[in-house]
Amino acid sequence: MQSSWLCFFIITFLTVTHGQFEGKDVRSIASGTSFGMCAGYCQQSINVTSDPLQVVASKRPNFDQESYPPVQRPFPIPTSQWEQLVSSLNLKTFLALDNTIGCPDCADGGAEWIQVDWLDGTKHVTFDYGRTVDGIEDLIKKLRQMREEYVSQL
């Protein structure tokens, strides 16, 4: 009887603590867009990292094009911008999402993606360009604003 209570306690403790994380555990949050049937800069992305505290913006074509060489540039960001981004992330909700939502880039509608790297793992979610995903609306909004701000400076 005592061993069953002990097992119950251990399983409950592991279940509760496994789902928790702190913002300091997040290493990077990346976001991007891509279009399959496209000429020019078809892929744009940002990767926001905690160490070093920066955002790396990039844009590139789908295939080698002399007039569209890949471009990448790091930008320093204030701590407050990183903290706002991380605070908009609910990792439990993000982890519960399917890896692919909808039909990204079907009929050349474009795809959008978010990847979160934290101390214990990585999760990548791809969804229809311009759409929102229930539970991570604020995160999507902040990442879109940052992509627009930093990629436009390339």
Contacts in CASP RR format, 6 or more apart in sequence:
PFRMAT RR
TARGET T0000
AUTHOR 0000-0000-0000
METHOD contacts of the structure
MODEL  1
MQSSWLCFFIITFLTVTHGQFEGKDVRSIASGTSFGMCAGYCQQSINVTS
DPLQVVASKRPNFDQESYPPVQRPFPIPTSQWEQLVSSLNLKTFLALDNT
IGCPDCADGGAEWIQVDWLDGTKHVTFDYGRTVDGIEDLIKKLRQMREEY
VSQL
19 91 0 8 1.000
19 92 0 8 1.000
21 91 0 8 1.000
21 118 0 8 1.000
21 119 0 8 1.000
21 120 0 8 1.000
23 86 0 8 1.000
23 87 0 8 1.000
23 89 0 8 1.000
24 50 0 8 1.000
25 118 0 8 1.000
25 119 0 8 1.000
25 120 0 8 1.000
26 50 0 8 1.000
26 86 0 8 1.000
26 89 0 8 1.000
26 91 0 8 1.000
26 116 0 8 1.000
26 117 0 8 1.000
26 118 0 8 1.000
26 119 0 8 1.000
27 49 0 8 1.000
27 50 0 8 1.000
27 51 0 8 1.000
27 117 0 8 1.000
27 118 0 8 1.000
27 119 0 8 1.000
28 47 0 8 1.000
28 48 0 8 1.000
28 49 0 8 1.000
28 50 0 8 1.000
28 115 0 8 1.000
28 116 0 8 1.000
28 117 0 8 1.000
29 47 0 8 1.000
29 48 0 8 1.000
29 85 0 8 1.000
29 86 0 8 1.000
29 89 0 8 1.000
29 114 0 8 1.000
29 115 0 8 1.000
29 116 0 8 1.000
29 117 0 8 1.000
29 139 0 8 1.000
29 143 0 8 1.000
30 45 0 8 1.000
30 46 0 8 1.000
30 47 0 8 1.000
30 48 0 8 1.000
30 114 0 8 1.000
30 115 0 8 1.000
30 116 0 8 1.000
30 117 0 8 1.000
31 45 0 8 1.000
31 46 0 8 1.000
31 112 0 8 1.000
31 113 0 8 1.000
31 114 0 8 1.000
31 115 0 8 1.000
31 143 0 8 1.000
31 144 0 8 1.000
31 146 0 8 1.000
31 147 0 8 1.000
32 43 0 8 1.000
32 44 0 8 1.000
32 45 0 8 1.000
32 46 0 8 1.000
32 112 0 8 1.000
32 113 0 8 1.000
32 114 0 8 1.000
32 143 0 8 1.000
32 147 0 8 1.000
33 43 0 8 1.000
33 44 0 8 1.000
33 45 0 8 1.000
33 110 0 8 1.000
33 111 0 8 1.000
33 112 0 8 1.000
33 113 0 8 1.000
33 129 0 8 1.000
33 147 0 8 1.000
34 42 0 8 1.000
34 43 0 8 1.000
34 44 0 8 1.000
34 62 0 8 1.000
34 105 0 8 1.000
34 110 0 8 1.000
34 111 0 8 1.000
34 113 0 8 1.000
35 42 0 8 1.000
35 43 0 8 1.000
35 62 0 8 1.000
35 105 0 8 1.000
35 108 0 8 1.000
35 109 0 8 1.000
35 110 0 8 1.000
35 111 0 8 1.000
35 129 0 8 1.000
36 42 0 8 1.000
36 62 0 8 1.000
36 105 0 8 1.000
36 108 0 8 1.000
36 110 0 8 1.000
37 108 0 8 1.000
38 61 0 8 1.000
38 62 0 8 1.000
38 108 0 8 1.000
39 61 0 8 1.000
39 65 0 8 1.000
40 61 0 8 1.000
40 62 0 8 1.000
40 65 0 8 1.000
40 67 0 8 1.000
40 68 0 8 1.000
41 59 0 8 1.000
41 60 0 8 1.000
41 61 0 8 1.000
41 68 0 8 1.000
41 71 0 8 1.000
42 60 0 8 1.000
42 61 0 8 1.000
42 62 0 8 1.000
43 58 0 8 1.000
43 59 0 8 1.000
43 60 0 8 1.000
43 61 0 8 1.000
43 62 0 8 1.000
44 57 0 8 1.000
44 58 0 8 1.000
44 59 0 8 1.000
44 147 0 8 1.000
44 151 0 8 1.000
45 57 0 8 1.000
45 58 0 8 1.000
45 59 0 8 1.000
45 147 0 8 1.000
45 151 0 8 1.000
46 55 0 8 1.000
46 56 0 8 1.000
46 57 0 8 1.000
46 58 0 8 1.000
46 143 0 8 1.000
46 146 0 8 1.000
46 147 0 8 1.000
46 150 0 8 1.000
46 151 0 8 1.000
47 55 0 8 1.000
47 56 0 8 1.000
47 58 0 8 1.000
48 54 0 8 1.000
48 55 0 8 1.000
48 77 0 8 1.000
48 82 0 8 1.000
48 85 0 8 1.000
48 146 0 8 1.000
49 55 0 8 1.000
49 56 0 8 1.000
50 82 0 8 1.000
53 76 0 8 1.000
53 77 0 8 1.000
53 79 0 8 1.000
53 82 0 8 1.000
54 74 0 8 1.000
54 75 0 8 1.000
54 76 0 8 1.000
54 77 0 8 1.000
55 74 0 8 1.000
55 75 0 8 1.000
55 77 0 8 1.000
55 146 0 8 1.000
55 150 0 8 1.000
56 72 0 8 1.000
56 73 0 8 1.000
56 74 0 8 1.000
56 75 0 8 1.000
57 72 0 8 1.000
57 73 0 8 1.000
57 74 0 8 1.000
57 75 0 8 1.000
57 147 0 8 1.000
57 150 0 8 1.000
57 151 0 8 1.000
57 153 0 8 1.000
57 154 0 8 1.000
58 70 0 8 1.000
58 71 0 8 1.000
58 72 0 8 1.000
58 73 0 8 1.000
58 151 0 8 1.000
58 154 0 8 1.000
59 70 0 8 1.000
59 71 0 8 1.000
59 151 0 8 1.000
59 154 0 8 1.000
60 68 0 8 1.000
60 70 0 8 1.000
60 71 0 8 1.000
61 68 0 8 1.000
61 70 0 8 1.000
71 154 0 8 1.000
72 154 0 8 1.000
73 153 0 8 1.000
73 154 0 8 1.000
75 150 0 8 1.000
75 153 0 8 1.000
81 146 0 8 1.000
84 142 0 8 1.000
85 139 0 8 1.000
85 142 0 8 1.000
85 143 0 8 1.000
85 146 0 8 1.000
88 138 0 8 1.000
88 139 0 8 1.000
88 141 0 8 1.000
88 142 0 8 1.000
89 116 0 8 1.000
89 136 0 8 1.000
89 139 0 8 1.000
90 135 0 8 1.000
90 136 0 8 1.000
90 139 0 8 1.000
91 116 0 8 1.000
91 118 0 8 1.000
93 135 0 8 1.000
93 136 0 8 1.000
94 114 0 8 1.000
94 116 0 8 1.000
94 123 0 8 1.000
94 125 0 8 1.000
94 136 0 8 1.000
94 139 0 8 1.000
95 123 0 8 1.000
97 123 0 8 1.000
97 125 0 8 1.000
97 133 0 8 1.000
97 136 0 8 1.000
98 125 0 8 1.000
99 123 0 8 1.000
99 124 0 8 1.000
99 125 0 8 1.000
99 126 0 8 1.000
100 125 0 8 1.000
100 126 0 8 1.000
100 127 0 8 1.000
101 125 0 8 1.000
101 126 0 8 1.000
101 127 0 8 1.000
101 128 0 8 1.000
101 133 0 8 1.000
102 127 0 8 1.000
102 128 0 8 1.000
103 128 0 8 1.000
104 110 0 8 1.000
104 111 0 8 1.000
104 112 0 8 1.000
104 113 0 8 1.000
104 126 0 8 1.000
104 127 0 8 1.000
104 128 0 8 1.000
104 129 0 8 1.000
105 111 0 8 1.000
105 129 0 8 1.000
106 128 0 8 1.000
109 128 0 8 1.000
109 129 0 8 1.000
110 128 0 8 1.000
110 129 0 8 1.000
111 126 0 8 1.000
111 127 0 8 1.000
111 128 0 8 1.000
111 129 0 8 1.000
112 126 0 8 1.000
112 127 0 8 1.000
112 128 0 8 1.000
112 129 0 8 1.000
112 130 0 8 1.000
112 131 0 8 1.000
112 140 0 8 1.000
113 124 0 8 1.000
113 125 0 8 1.000
113 126 0 8 1.000
113 127 0 8 1.000
114 124 0 8 1.000
114 125 0 8 1.000
114 136 0 8 1.000
114 139 0 8 1.000
114 140 0 8 1.000
114 143 0 8 1.000
115 122 0 8 1.000
115 123 0 8 1.000
115 124 0 8 1.000
115 125 0 8 1.000
116 122 0 8 1.000
116 123 0 8 1.000
125 133 0 8 1.000
127 133 0 8 1.000
132 140 0 8 1.000
133 140 0 8 1.000
END
